Amino acid sequence: MPAVSAAEDSPKQDRGEAELAKVLEGRVAGEPVKCLHQSQRDRLQVISGTALVFRDGKTIYVNRTSSPRFISNFDLPVFKPFGSNLCKLDQVEFRDRTMMMPGPVVTLTEFIPYTKVEEPDNGD
């Protein structure tokens, strides 16, 4: 990647990383999983230049994709799973919300689950 392109992406990625850090505050990462069932991916948050975030109850799953710089919360993600689950190596196409024109296609990576850190009971 040329240095100019990396420099142009940097502010967007920095904002995205800061937004993701806020979403994950107070949570710890678990072992990566390869697939999410339908019930685990009902609530989606797209963080531009950074990741796709799926919420399932108390767990948040983060997928940074093969090319996070192409992720945009201004575009509509269209998932193209090979089966009923959404899995690593499935593709996501981002389309313009107004014209529905096809845009970048990214490949999903493993989903990292994050759960809240349990606060120790102080006996109060």
KAJOPE-V706316 format. One record per residue. RES is the residue in one small letter. SS is DSSP state (2 for helix, 1 for strand, 0 for the rest). D_FIRST is the distance of its C-alpha to the first C-alpha in Angstrom with 2 decimals. Layout:
BEGIN
res=[RES & RES]
ss=[SS & SS]
d_first=[D_FIRST & D_FIRST]
END
This chain:
BEGIN
res=[m & p & a & v & s & a & a & e & d & s & p & k & q & d & r & g & e & a & e & l & a & k & v & l & e & g & r & v & a & g & e & p & v & k & c & l & h & q & s & q & r & d & r & l & q & v & i & s & g & t & a & l & v & f & r & d & g & k & t & i & y & v & n & r & t & s & s & p & r & f & i & s & n & f & d & l & p & v & f & k & p & f & g & s & n & l & c & k & l & d & q & v & e & f & r & d & r & t & m & m & m & p & g & p & v & v & t & l & t & e & f & i & p & y & t & k & v & e & e & p & d & n & g & d]
ss=[0 & 0 & 2 & 2 & 2 & 2 & 2 & 2 & 2 & 2 & 2 & 2 & 2 & 2 & 2 & 2 & 2 & 2 & 2 & 2 & 2 & 2 & 2 & 0 & 0 & 0 & 1 & 1 & 1 & 0 & 0 & 0 & 1 & 0 & 1 & 1 & 0 & 2 & 2 & 2 & 2 & 0 & 1 & 1 & 1 & 1 & 1 & 0 & 0 & 0 & 1 & 1 & 1 & 1 & 1 & 1 & 0 & 0 & 1 & 1 & 1 & 1 & 1 & 0 & 0 & 0 & 0 & 2 & 2 & 2 & 0 & 0 & 0 & 0 & 1 & 1 & 1 & 1 & 1 & 1 & 0 & 0 & 0 & 0 & 0 & 1 & 1 & 0 & 0 & 0 & 1 & 1 & 1 & 1 & 1 & 1 & 0 & 0 & 0 & 0 & 0 & 1 & 1 & 1 & 1 & 1 & 1 & 0 & 0 & 0 & 1 & 1 & 1 & 1 & 1 & 1 & 0 & 0 & 0 & 0 & 0 & 0 & 0 & 0]
d_first=[0.00 & 3.81 & 6.49 & 8.44 & 6.77 & 6.82 & 10.24 & 11.38 & 10.94 & 12.69 & 16.25 & 16.22 & 15.07 & 17.60 & 20.29 & 19.62 & 19.86 & 23.04 & 24.46 & 23.89 & 25.50 & 28.44 & 28.85 & 28.90 & 31.17 & 34.07 & 32.57 & 31.62 & 29.30 & 31.06 & 30.26 & 27.57 & 29.08 & 27.85 & 29.67 & 31.26 & 34.59 & 35.34 & 37.26 & 34.35 & 32.01 & 34.32 & 32.83 & 29.14 & 27.16 & 23.69 & 21.69 & 18.94 & 15.38 & 16.98 & 19.54 & 22.54 & 25.75 & 28.96 & 32.31 & 35.20 & 38.20 & 37.48 & 34.22 & 30.75 & 28.14 & 24.42 & 21.77 & 18.13 & 17.13 & 14.33 & 12.04 & 13.74 & 11.75 & 13.72 & 16.99 & 19.30 & 22.90 & 23.77 & 23.29 & 25.65 & 24.41 & 26.13 & 26.35 & 26.86 & 28.49 & 29.99 & 33.12 & 34.84 & 32.56 & 28.97 & 27.17 & 24.05 & 22.31 & 23.97 & 21.96 & 21.86 & 21.54 & 21.27 & 23.73 & 24.69 & 27.87 & 29.90 & 29.28 & 28.14 & 25.60 & 23.15 & 19.62 & 16.67 & 17.74 & 16.68 & 18.33 & 20.42 & 20.33 & 23.42 & 25.32 & 26.08 & 29.60 & 30.59 & 34.28 & 36.33 & 37.59 & 41.34 & 43.24 & 46.04 & 49.53 & 51.23 & 54.60 & 55.18]
END
